[in-house]
Amino acid sequence: MGQTPLLTVDGVSAGYGQLAVLDGITLQLQQGEFLALLGRSGCGKTTLLRTIGGFIAPRRGRILIDGEDVTRRPPEKRPTAMVFQSYALWPHMTVHGNLAYGLKLRGFERRAIDQRIAEILALLRLEGLNERRVTALSGGQRQRVALGRALAVAPRLLLLDEPLSNLDARIRLDLRHEIRALLKRLGITAVHVTHDREEAMVMADRLALLHEGRIVQQGDPRALHDAPATSFVADFMGASNIVTLDVRREGADILLGGRDWCPALRLGRTERPAAAALGAQADVHFRSTAARLAGGGEAAPDALSLRGTILQSTYPGNAYRYAVKVADKTFLVDDPASYREGEQVVISLPLSAVHLFPHAESPAAA
C-alpha cells in the first residue's frame, strides 16, 4: 500500500455568508513536501489555508491530516501551526514570552520550555535576543520569531499566510531561501500562500494555482512554467504577452498568422499535434525574455515574426526592455541590442518559446 498523505483536502467548498469562495478543492500533500498556493487576490488561496487550519468551517468536503478527519476540529485541536502575514506577536512580551506562549498552553514544564526555546533561538539565528521585546526587533527578526513560535510546538503541518509580504525586498529574498532550507532540514510539511510567482517557485516543491475558487493546475514549478495547461496559467506564470493570430489549414499543413504585420508561418511536424485542436484563431503567449528583436523589418524564416515599432526603451539591467507596438497592441521584449525609439523592428519568436491556446477573452480580464 502507498504512504498515507499527511494532508488530504477532499472536495472542499467554503465561503463567507452568501459568498462562495472555494468550489470543490481536492489536493494531497506528502510528508516533508512544501506546497505553495498561488493566485491573484480573491482567488481563494487564503480561505483554503484557513480552512485547512480550522479557522473556517467548510460547507462541503473533508480535511484529513495523517488520515484522520479533522474537518470539525477547532484550530487548537489540530496538529497545525499558522504563521500570519502580520506576525501576530504579543507586543508587550519579550522574544522568550512569545516563543513560550504556545508551549505553556500545551502544558509544557518550565525547564522543557527553556530548552525548546534555546533550540529555536539557535535554529533561527536569534541568540542573545531572548529578553528583548519584539517591538525592538527588525522586520526580519520579527518574522523569525513568528516562525519560531510556530515551530516550537512541533506541528505536523505548518501553514504560512504570506509571511514575507511586509518585509523589504532584500530581506524577503534572503528569507525565502532561509525558510526553505530550514523546513527541509527539519523535514516539516508546509502550505504557503503567496501571490508572488517567483517566491512560490523558489520556495515550494509543488504549486497549486487557484482561479475563482478552483485549482486550475498543480505540479512542480517547472511544469507550470514550461507547460501551462490554460491561457490563464500561461499569463499568470509570466507569458503575459498575448497576440491573437489566424489559424489556416492547407491539407495536412497548418499555417499560423498571415497579416501584413505577421507573415504566415507553416508549422512543422512537431508543432502540428498541439495546433490541431486550435480553432480559426489562436492566442499566442510569450515571455519578454523569450523573444528577440531584429532591425530592418525582415521576417525570420523559421520563427513567428511580428513587425512593429519601438515605442519605449528602458534599461533595468542585463538587457534593454522595449515596448514594441504591433498593429493595435503593445508587447514587452527584453533584448541586449540597442534600438532607438521609433525604429522599425521584428519580434522574432521561436515556436519552442510560445504557448498556443484556442482564442478566448484575455485571461487578465477573466
N, C-alpha and C positions, 0 to 999 in steps of 0.2 A: 504494500500500500504506500501511496505517496505521503509526504510530510503534510501534516495539518497546517494550513496557513495561519500565521499569527493573527492577521486581521482579515475578516470577510465582511464586506458590505454587500448585502443581498437584496436587490430590488428596492432600494430606499428612496422614498419620496418624502419631502418635507417642505415647510413653508411657514409664513407668519400670517395668522388670521386668514383672510381670503386670498392672500398672495401665495401662489405655488412657486417654489424656488427650485427644488430638486425633483427630477422626474425619472424614477426607476434606475437609480445609480447602482451598478454592480462592479465590484473590483475585489481583488485579493492581494495581500501583501505577505511575503515570506519573512521569517526571522532574519534580522540583520539588513533588510532592504531599506532603502531611502527613497520614498516616493514624493514627488512634487506635484501638487495640484495647481495647475496653471490656467490662466484665463483672464479675460478683461473684467473690470468692475461690474458686479451684478450678475456674474455667470453662475454663482452658487458655490464657489470653492470654499469660502469661509463658513457658509452654512453647513457644507458637508463635513468640514473639520469639527465644527461644534457639535454636530450630530454624532460623530464618532466619539467625541469626548463626553457626551451625555448632557450637554448644555441645552440641546434642542431635542425634543421627542419626535421621531419620525411618524408620519401619518400612515405609511405602509413600509413593509420591509423589515429586515433584521440587521443587527450589528453583532458579530461574533468575534471574540478575542480568545485565542488558543482553543477554538472550537466551542467555547461556552457562550451562550446567548446573554448579552449584557444590554439588550435593547432598552429595557425598562429600568435599568440601574442608574442612580444619580452619579455625577462625576466622581465623588469621593469613594464610591464603591467599585470603581473600575481601575484596572491596573495601568492607568494612563497618567500623564502629566502634561500640562499645557505651558508653553512659553508665549506670552502675549506680545502684540505689537507695541503696546505702551509700557512694557516691562512689568507693570502691576506690582512694583515693590512697595513695601511699607516705608514711607519716607522718614518716620520717627525712629526706625530701627537701624541698628548697625548692619554691616555685612553679615556678621555672625547671626544676628537675630533673624534676618531674612532667610538665610540658609537653614536655620534650625526650625523654622515655623512648621513646615510640613512634617518634619520628624517628630516634633512634640505632639502634633495632632495624632500621630500614629503610635504614640506611647513609648517612644524610644527613651532609654535612660540617658542621663547627662553625659556619662562617660562615653557611651556609644555615639551620642550626638557630636561631641567634641572630636572624636576620632574620625567620624564620617566627614565633618566639615573640614578638617585638616586635609583629608584626601582630596576633597573637591577644590579647595583653595590651590593646592599644588597642581591639580589637573588643569585648572583654568588660568594658571599663572597670576593668581591674586594673593600670593603670600604677602604678609605684612599689612593687609587691608582688613583684617578680621574685625577690628573695633572701630573702623571708620564708618560714619553714617553714609548711607547710599546717596544722599543729596550732595555729598562732596566728591562723588566719583565722576569720571568722564562718561560719555555715552557708551563707548565700547566696554568700559568696565561694568557699567550697569547691566548691559546686555549679558555679559559673562555671569554676573550674579544671578540674573533671571534664569539663565540656562542652568547654572549650578543648583539653584533651588529645585528645579525640575528633576535634575539628575540625582540629587541627594536621596530621593525616595525610591530610587531604583525602579523606574516604571518599566513595564513590559513594552509600552508603546509611547513614544514621545511625539507630542503634537506641537507644531511650530506655526504660529499665526503671523506671517510677515514680520519676523523678529528683527530684520535688518533695515526696515524701511525708514526708521527715524534716524539712522546714522549717516554721517557724511560719506562721500563716495570712497575715499581712501580706506577708511575703517571698514566699510561694507565689503570692499574687495578682499581685505585681509581675513575678515571673519568668515566669509564664505568657505575658504579653504580650511581654516582652523576648525570650524564646526564639523565639516565633512570628515576631516581626519580624526577628530576626537570621537565621533559617533562610530566610525568604522573600527577604531581601536578598541572601543568598549563593546562592539557588537550590538549596538542599540538599534532598534527598528524605529523609523521616524516617518511622519507625514508632514510635509512642509507646504504651506500656502504662500504663493507669490504671484504677482502679475509680471515679474521681471523674467523674460525669457532666458537671458544669459545666466542669471542667478540660478534658475532651475536647472539649466544644462550643466553648470559647473558642479552643483551640489548633489544632484539626485542620480540614482541608478536608473530610475524609471519616471516618466512623465505621464500625467493624465490631463489632457487638455479638455476643459469644460466650455460649453457654449449653450446658453439658455437652459441651464439645469441638467444637461446631459453630457456624458463623456463622448466626445466626437472622435478621439483617437488616443490610445495609450501605447507605450512602448519605450524603448531606451531612447536617449536624446538624439542619437544619430538617425534612428528610424523616422522620427517626426521631422527632423531637419531635411533629410535626403529623400524621403518618400512620403510626403504628406498625402493623406487619404482624400482630402477635400480641398476645395478652393479656400475655405475659411482657414484650415490648418496651414496651408501654404502661406497665406497672408500673415497669419499670426507668427509663424516661425521665420519671418524675415523676407520671404519672397513677395514683397509688397508692391513691386512694380507690376501692374496688370494691364495687358493690352488685349483687346478683343479682335481676333482675326477670322477671316473666312476660311472655311474648310471645303475643298473641292475634290471630287473623286474622278479619276480618269482610268477606267478599267481597274486594275489591281493597285494602281498608284493613288497616293493621297497627297494633295498639294495644300500647303498652309500659306496664307497671305494672299497677295495678288492685288495690291493697291499701288498707287504711284509712290507712296511713302514706305511700302513694304513689298518688295518683289516676291512673287510666289516661290516657295521652296518645296521641292519634291522630297518627301520623307523617304528615308532609307528603310531597308528591311527591318532593322531593329526597332525603329520608331513606329512602324505601322500598327502592330498589335495594340499599343496604348492609344493610338489615334483612331482606331476603328470604331470605338464607342462614342466618338465625338459627333455632334450634330452638324448643322450647317455653319456654326460658328464655335470658336473655342476661346476660352480665357487662358492666356499665356502669362504665367507668373515667372518673374526672375528677380534675383537679388542684385543690388547695386554693385556688389563685388564680383558678380559672375559675368558681367558684360565688359566689352572693350569698345573703345571708340576708334574710328578711322576717319581721317580727313578726306576731302575730295568727293564725297558722296558716292563712292563705288561700293557696290554690294559684294560681300564675300560669297563665293560660290557654294560653300559647304556649311553655312550658318544662316540663321534667321537674321535679316537685316532691316533695321528701322531707320529711315532717313529723317534727320531733324536738324535743329538749330540750338546752339549753346545759348541758354538764357542767363545762366549764372555760374560763376566759378568760385569755389572756396577751397581752402587747404586745411583740413582738420588734422593732417599728419599722415605720412606714409604714401598717400596718393591724393590727387585732386578729387574733389566731389563736384560733379557737374549736374545742373538741372538742364535737361535737354527736352525741348518742345518738339513733339512728333504729332503732326495733324493737330487735333484739339486736346491732346494730353501732354503732361509733363512727367518725365521719368528721371530718377536719380541714378547716376552712374559714377563709380569710382574708377579712376584711371591714372596711371603715373605720368602720362604725357600731358604737356601743357597746350591748351587751346584757348583762343580768345572768345570772349562773349560776342555773339553774333555770327560765329563761324559755322559753316555747314559741315555736319559730321554724319557718320553712320554708326548706329549702335549695333554691334555685332554680337550675336547670341548663339554659341554652340548649343545644339539640341540637348546635349548632356547637362546643360546648365539651366534648362527651363522645365516648368511643370505645366502640363496641359490638362484642362478640365472642360467639360461641356459649358457653354456660355450660360452665365447666371447673373443675377444682380450682384453688384460689388459686395464682397464679404464685409467690408468696413461698414456698410450700411445695414447689414443683416441683423 
